[in-house]
Amino acid sequence: MYDDPAPGWKDPGLPDFALIHAVARKLGYVIGLHGSMRRDCDLVAVPWTFAAGSDEYLVDALCTCLSGRVIGEPEEKPHGRRAWIIQVDGWVKNIDLSVMPRV
């Protein structure tokens, strides 16, 4: 929630984290939350098993299960991390998903 929302503002809430975690786990990733969750939803995906799929496969699977789509191109981040912005149908805030590289 915002500290001082406009009169009548209803916070759109957050996406289904249980679904996000389940899809990520099935593909060998764990998901962590970070940030305030006010402007967007910041998630970090970390490969957790030797069988973890590619970062693109994870992003595609999350878009499919959430009825979302990627906005723009992935952005290169420090330490080999790549970040995608995912817009989910019916949800005002975007998901900012950073994926750590597989080794």
CNS distance restraints for C-alpha pairs under 8 A (distance, minus, plus):
assign (resid   1 and name CA) (resid   5 and name CA) 7.99 0.50 0.50
assign (resid   1 and name CA) (resid  11 and name CA) 6.07 0.50 0.50
assign (resid   1 and name CA) (resid  38 and name CA) 6.39 0.50 0.50
assign (resid   2 and name CA) (resid  11 and name CA) 7.79 0.50 0.50
assign (resid   2 and name CA) (resid  38 and name CA) 6.53 0.50 0.50
assign (resid   5 and name CA) (resid   9 and name CA) 6.06 0.50 0.50
assign (resid  12 and name CA) (resid  91 and name CA) 6.65 0.50 0.50
assign (resid  12 and name CA) (resid  92 and name CA) 6.44 0.50 0.50
assign (resid  12 and name CA) (resid  93 and name CA) 7.72 0.50 0.50
assign (resid  14 and name CA) (resid  37 and name CA) 8.00 0.50 0.50
assign (resid  14 and name CA) (resid  41 and name CA) 7.53 0.50 0.50
assign (resid  14 and name CA) (resid  91 and name CA) 7.97 0.50 0.50
assign (resid  15 and name CA) (resid  91 and name CA) 7.57 0.50 0.50
assign (resid  16 and name CA) (resid  20 and name CA) 6.48 0.50 0.50
assign (resid  17 and name CA) (resid  21 and name CA) 5.99 0.50 0.50
assign (resid  18 and name CA) (resid  22 and name CA) 6.12 0.50 0.50
assign (resid  19 and name CA) (resid  23 and name CA) 6.19 0.50 0.50
assign (resid  19 and name CA) (resid  65 and name CA) 7.76 0.50 0.50
assign (resid  20 and name CA) (resid  24 and name CA) 6.16 0.50 0.50
assign (resid  20 and name CA) (resid  31 and name CA) 7.86 0.50 0.50
assign (resid  20 and name CA) (resid  62 and name CA) 6.69 0.50 0.50
assign (resid  21 and name CA) (resid  25 and name CA) 5.97 0.50 0.50
assign (resid  21 and name CA) (resid  30 and name CA) 6.83 0.50 0.50
assign (resid  21 and name CA) (resid  31 and name CA) 6.14 0.50 0.50
assign (resid  22 and name CA) (resid  26 and name CA) 6.20 0.50 0.50
assign (resid  23 and name CA) (resid  27 and name CA) 6.52 0.50 0.50
assign (resid  23 and name CA) (resid  61 and name CA) 7.16 0.50 0.50
assign (resid  23 and name CA) (resid  62 and name CA) 6.85 0.50 0.50
assign (resid  23 and name CA) (resid  65 and name CA) 7.95 0.50 0.50
assign (resid  24 and name CA) (resid  28 and name CA) 6.33 0.50 0.50
assign (resid  24 and name CA) (resid  29 and name CA) 4.90 0.50 0.50
assign (resid  24 and name CA) (resid  30 and name CA) 6.03 0.50 0.50
assign (resid  24 and name CA) (resid  31 and name CA) 6.91 0.50 0.50
assign (resid  24 and name CA) (resid  45 and name CA) 7.79 0.50 0.50
assign (resid  24 and name CA) (resid  58 and name CA) 6.79 0.50 0.50
assign (resid  24 and name CA) (resid  62 and name CA) 7.80 0.50 0.50
assign (resid  25 and name CA) (resid  29 and name CA) 5.02 0.50 0.50
assign (resid  25 and name CA) (resid  30 and name CA) 5.85 0.50 0.50
assign (resid  27 and name CA) (resid  51 and name CA) 7.57 0.50 0.50
assign (resid  27 and name CA) (resid  52 and name CA) 5.50 0.50 0.50
assign (resid  27 and name CA) (resid  53 and name CA) 5.75 0.50 0.50
assign (resid  27 and name CA) (resid  58 and name CA) 6.86 0.50 0.50
assign (resid  28 and name CA) (resid  47 and name CA) 6.00 0.50 0.50
assign (resid  28 and name CA) (resid  48 and name CA) 5.48 0.50 0.50
assign (resid  28 and name CA) (resid  49 and name CA) 5.04 0.50 0.50
assign (resid  28 and name CA) (resid  50 and name CA) 7.50 0.50 0.50
assign (resid  28 and name CA) (resid  51 and name CA) 6.04 0.50 0.50
assign (resid  28 and name CA) (resid  52 and name CA) 4.05 0.50 0.50
assign (resid  28 and name CA) (resid  53 and name CA) 6.68 0.50 0.50
assign (resid  29 and name CA) (resid  45 and name CA) 6.13 0.50 0.50
assign (resid  29 and name CA) (resid  46 and name CA) 5.38 0.50 0.50
assign (resid  29 and name CA) (resid  47 and name CA) 4.42 0.50 0.50
assign (resid  29 and name CA) (resid  48 and name CA) 4.94 0.50 0.50
assign (resid  29 and name CA) (resid  49 and name CA) 6.96 0.50 0.50
assign (resid  29 and name CA) (resid  52 and name CA) 6.24 0.50 0.50
assign (resid  30 and name CA) (resid  45 and name CA) 5.63 0.50 0.50
assign (resid  30 and name CA) (resid  46 and name CA) 5.39 0.50 0.50
assign (resid  30 and name CA) (resid  47 and name CA) 6.59 0.50 0.50
assign (resid  30 and name CA) (resid  48 and name CA) 6.19 0.50 0.50
assign (resid  31 and name CA) (resid  43 and name CA) 6.50 0.50 0.50
assign (resid  31 and name CA) (resid  44 and name CA) 5.54 0.50 0.50
assign (resid  31 and name CA) (resid  45 and name CA) 4.56 0.50 0.50
assign (resid  31 and name CA) (resid  46 and name CA) 6.49 0.50 0.50
assign (resid  32 and name CA) (resid  43 and name CA) 5.61 0.50 0.50
assign (resid  32 and name CA) (resid  44 and name CA) 5.05 0.50 0.50
assign (resid  32 and name CA) (resid  45 and name CA) 6.48 0.50 0.50
assign (resid  33 and name CA) (resid  41 and name CA) 7.83 0.50 0.50
assign (resid  33 and name CA) (resid  42 and name CA) 6.02 0.50 0.50
assign (resid  33 and name CA) (resid  43 and name CA) 4.77 0.50 0.50
assign (resid  33 and name CA) (resid  44 and name CA) 6.42 0.50 0.50
assign (resid  34 and name CA) (resid  41 and name CA) 7.96 0.50 0.50
assign (resid  34 and name CA) (resid  42 and name CA) 5.48 0.50 0.50
assign (resid  34 and name CA) (resid  43 and name CA) 6.18 0.50 0.50
assign (resid  34 and name CA) (resid  44 and name CA) 7.56 0.50 0.50
assign (resid  35 and name CA) (resid  41 and name CA) 7.50 0.50 0.50
assign (resid  35 and name CA) (resid  42 and name CA) 5.95 0.50 0.50
assign (resid  36 and name CA) (resid  41 and name CA) 7.92 0.50 0.50
assign (resid  37 and name CA) (resid  41 and name CA) 4.86 0.50 0.50
assign (resid  37 and name CA) (resid  42 and name CA) 6.73 0.50 0.50
assign (resid  39 and name CA) (resid  93 and name CA) 6.49 0.50 0.50
assign (resid  40 and name CA) (resid  93 and name CA) 4.92 0.50 0.50
assign (resid  40 and name CA) (resid  94 and name CA) 5.10 0.50 0.50
assign (resid  40 and name CA) (resid  95 and name CA) 5.89 0.50 0.50
assign (resid  40 and name CA) (resid  96 and name CA) 6.80 0.50 0.50
assign (resid  41 and name CA) (resid  93 and name CA) 6.91 0.50 0.50
assign (resid  41 and name CA) (resid  94 and name CA) 6.24 0.50 0.50
assign (resid  41 and name CA) (resid  95 and name CA) 4.66 0.50 0.50
assign (resid  41 and name CA) (resid  96 and name CA) 5.89 0.50 0.50
assign (resid  42 and name CA) (resid  95 and name CA) 6.04 0.50 0.50
assign (resid  42 and name CA) (resid  96 and name CA) 4.81 0.50 0.50
assign (resid  42 and name CA) (resid  97 and name CA) 6.12 0.50 0.50
assign (resid  42 and name CA) (resid  98 and name CA) 7.89 0.50 0.50
assign (resid  43 and name CA) (resid  95 and name CA) 7.19 0.50 0.50
assign (resid  43 and name CA) (resid  96 and name CA) 6.13 0.50 0.50
assign (resid  43 and name CA) (resid  97 and name CA) 4.84 0.50 0.50
assign (resid  43 and name CA) (resid  98 and name CA) 6.24 0.50 0.50
assign (resid  44 and name CA) (resid  97 and name CA) 5.81 0.50 0.50
assign (resid  44 and name CA) (resid  98 and name CA) 4.77 0.50 0.50
assign (resid  44 and name CA) (resid  99 and name CA) 5.80 0.50 0.50
assign (resid  44 and name CA) (resid 100 and name CA) 7.50 0.50 0.50
assign (resid  45 and name CA) (resid  97 and name CA) 7.19 0.50 0.50
assign (resid  45 and name CA) (resid  98 and name CA) 6.12 0.50 0.50
assign (resid  45 and name CA) (resid  99 and name CA) 4.64 0.50 0.50
assign (resid  45 and name CA) (resid 100 and name CA) 6.23 0.50 0.50
assign (resid  46 and name CA) (resid  99 and name CA) 6.13 0.50 0.50
assign (resid  46 and name CA) (resid 100 and name CA) 5.25 0.50 0.50
assign (resid  46 and name CA) (resid 101 and name CA) 7.61 0.50 0.50
assign (resid  47 and name CA) (resid  52 and name CA) 5.70 0.50 0.50
assign (resid  47 and name CA) (resid 100 and name CA) 6.84 0.50 0.50
assign (resid  47 and name CA) (resid 101 and name CA) 7.22 0.50 0.50
assign (resid  47 and name CA) (resid 102 and name CA) 5.99 0.50 0.50
assign (resid  48 and name CA) (resid  52 and name CA) 6.71 0.50 0.50
assign (resid  52 and name CA) (resid 102 and name CA) 7.60 0.50 0.50
assign (resid  53 and name CA) (resid  57 and name CA) 6.25 0.50 0.50
assign (resid  53 and name CA) (resid  58 and name CA) 6.80 0.50 0.50
assign (resid  54 and name CA) (resid  58 and name CA) 6.45 0.50 0.50
assign (resid  54 and name CA) (resid 102 and name CA) 7.72 0.50 0.50
assign (resid  55 and name CA) (resid  59 and name CA) 6.27 0.50 0.50
assign (resid  55 and name CA) (resid  99 and name CA) 6.38 0.50 0.50
assign (resid  55 and name CA) (resid 101 and name CA) 7.54 0.50 0.50
assign (resid  56 and name CA) (resid  60 and name CA) 6.12 0.50 0.50
assign (resid  57 and name CA) (resid  61 and name CA) 6.11 0.50 0.50
assign (resid  58 and name CA) (resid  62 and name CA) 6.19 0.50 0.50
assign (resid  59 and name CA) (resid  63 and name CA) 6.14 0.50 0.50
assign (resid  59 and name CA) (resid  84 and name CA) 7.90 0.50 0.50
assign (resid  60 and name CA) (resid  64 and name CA) 6.16 0.50 0.50
assign (resid  61 and name CA) (resid  65 and name CA) 6.25 0.50 0.50
assign (resid  62 and name CA) (resid  66 and name CA) 5.97 0.50 0.50
assign (resid  62 and name CA) (resid  68 and name CA) 7.59 0.50 0.50
assign (resid  63 and name CA) (resid  67 and name CA) 5.63 0.50 0.50
assign (resid  63 and name CA) (resid  68 and name CA) 4.36 0.50 0.50
assign (resid  63 and name CA) (resid  69 and name CA) 5.52 0.50 0.50
assign (resid  63 and name CA) (resid  70 and name CA) 7.44 0.50 0.50
assign (resid  63 and name CA) (resid  86 and name CA) 7.23 0.50 0.50
assign (resid  63 and name CA) (resid  88 and name CA) 7.65 0.50 0.50
assign (resid  64 and name CA) (resid  68 and name CA) 6.45 0.50 0.50
assign (resid  66 and name CA) (resid  88 and name CA) 6.32 0.50 0.50
assign (resid  66 and name CA) (resid  89 and name CA) 7.84 0.50 0.50
assign (resid  67 and name CA) (resid  88 and name CA) 5.91 0.50 0.50
assign (resid  67 and name CA) (resid  89 and name CA) 5.97 0.50 0.50
assign (resid  68 and name CA) (resid  86 and name CA) 6.25 0.50 0.50
assign (resid  68 and name CA) (resid  87 and name CA) 5.33 0.50 0.50
assign (resid  68 and name CA) (resid  88 and name CA) 3.99 0.50 0.50
assign (resid  68 and name CA) (resid  89 and name CA) 5.80 0.50 0.50
assign (resid  69 and name CA) (resid  86 and name CA) 5.48 0.50 0.50
assign (resid  69 and name CA) (resid  87 and name CA) 5.44 0.50 0.50
assign (resid  69 and name CA) (resid  88 and name CA) 6.55 0.50 0.50
assign (resid  70 and name CA) (resid  84 and name CA) 6.69 0.50 0.50
assign (resid  70 and name CA) (resid  85 and name CA) 5.72 0.50 0.50
assign (resid  70 and name CA) (resid  86 and name CA) 4.54 0.50 0.50
assign (resid  70 and name CA) (resid  87 and name CA) 6.32 0.50 0.50
assign (resid  71 and name CA) (resid  84 and name CA) 7.42 0.50 0.50
assign (resid  71 and name CA) (resid  85 and name CA) 5.47 0.50 0.50
assign (resid  71 and name CA) (resid  86 and name CA) 5.96 0.50 0.50
assign (resid  71 and name CA) (resid  87 and name CA) 6.71 0.50 0.50
assign (resid  72 and name CA) (resid  84 and name CA) 7.83 0.50 0.50
assign (resid  72 and name CA) (resid  85 and name CA) 7.31 0.50 0.50
assign (resid  73 and name CA) (resid  84 and name CA) 6.98 0.50 0.50
assign (resid  74 and name CA) (resid  82 and name CA) 6.15 0.50 0.50
assign (resid  74 and name CA) (resid  83 and name CA) 5.30 0.50 0.50
assign (resid  74 and name CA) (resid  84 and name CA) 4.83 0.50 0.50
assign (resid  74 and name CA) (resid  85 and name CA) 7.67 0.50 0.50
assign (resid  75 and name CA) (resid  82 and name CA) 5.53 0.50 0.50
assign (resid  75 and name CA) (resid  83 and name CA) 5.09 0.50 0.50
assign (resid  75 and name CA) (resid  84 and name CA) 6.64 0.50 0.50
assign (resid  76 and name CA) (resid  80 and name CA) 6.91 0.50 0.50
assign (resid  76 and name CA) (resid  81 and name CA) 6.28 0.50 0.50
assign (resid  76 and name CA) (resid  82 and name CA) 4.77 0.50 0.50
assign (resid  76 and name CA) (resid  83 and name CA) 6.61 0.50 0.50
assign (resid  77 and name CA) (resid  81 and name CA) 4.95 0.50 0.50
assign (resid  77 and name CA) (resid  82 and name CA) 5.51 0.50 0.50
assign (resid  77 and name CA) (resid  83 and name CA) 6.98 0.50 0.50
assign (resid  79 and name CA) (resid 100 and name CA) 7.91 0.50 0.50
assign (resid  80 and name CA) (resid 100 and name CA) 6.67 0.50 0.50
assign (resid  80 and name CA) (resid 101 and name CA) 5.98 0.50 0.50
assign (resid  81 and name CA) (resid  98 and name CA) 6.36 0.50 0.50
assign (resid  81 and name CA) (resid  99 and name CA) 5.49 0.50 0.50
assign (resid  81 and name CA) (resid 100 and name CA) 4.55 0.50 0.50
assign (resid  81 and name CA) (resid 101 and name CA) 5.89 0.50 0.50
assign (resid  82 and name CA) (resid  98 and name CA) 5.52 0.50 0.50
assign (resid  82 and name CA) (resid  99 and name CA) 5.41 0.50 0.50
assign (resid  82 and name CA) (resid 100 and name CA) 6.78 0.50 0.50
assign (resid  82 and name CA) (resid 101 and name CA) 7.78 0.50 0.50
assign (resid  83 and name CA) (resid  96 and name CA) 6.85 0.50 0.50
assign (resid  83 and name CA) (resid  97 and name CA) 5.43 0.50 0.50
assign (resid  83 and name CA) (resid  98 and name CA) 4.12 0.50 0.50
assign (resid  83 and name CA) (resid  99 and name CA) 6.25 0.50 0.50
assign (resid  84 and name CA) (resid  96 and name CA) 5.92 0.50 0.50
assign (resid  84 and name CA) (resid  97 and name CA) 5.24 0.50 0.50
assign (resid  84 and name CA) (resid  98 and name CA) 6.46 0.50 0.50
assign (resid  85 and name CA) (resid  94 and name CA) 6.49 0.50 0.50
assign (resid  85 and name CA) (resid  95 and name CA) 5.70 0.50 0.50
assign (resid  85 and name CA) (resid  96 and name CA) 4.71 0.50 0.50
assign (resid  85 and name CA) (resid  97 and name CA) 6.28 0.50 0.50
assign (resid  86 and name CA) (resid  94 and name CA) 5.72 0.50 0.50
assign (resid  86 and name CA) (resid  95 and name CA) 4.98 0.50 0.50
assign (resid  86 and name CA) (resid  96 and name CA) 6.42 0.50 0.50
assign (resid  86 and name CA) (resid  97 and name CA) 7.37 0.50 0.50
assign (resid  87 and name CA) (resid  91 and name CA) 7.58 0.50 0.50
assign (resid  87 and name CA) (resid  93 and name CA) 7.44 0.50 0.50
assign (resid  87 and name CA) (resid  94 and name CA) 4.93 0.50 0.50
assign (resid  87 and name CA) (resid  95 and name CA) 6.41 0.50 0.50
assign (resid  88 and name CA) (resid  92 and name CA) 7.83 0.50 0.50
assign (resid  88 and name CA) (resid  94 and name CA) 6.86 0.50 0.50
assign (resid  88 and name CA) (resid  95 and name CA) 7.77 0.50 0.50
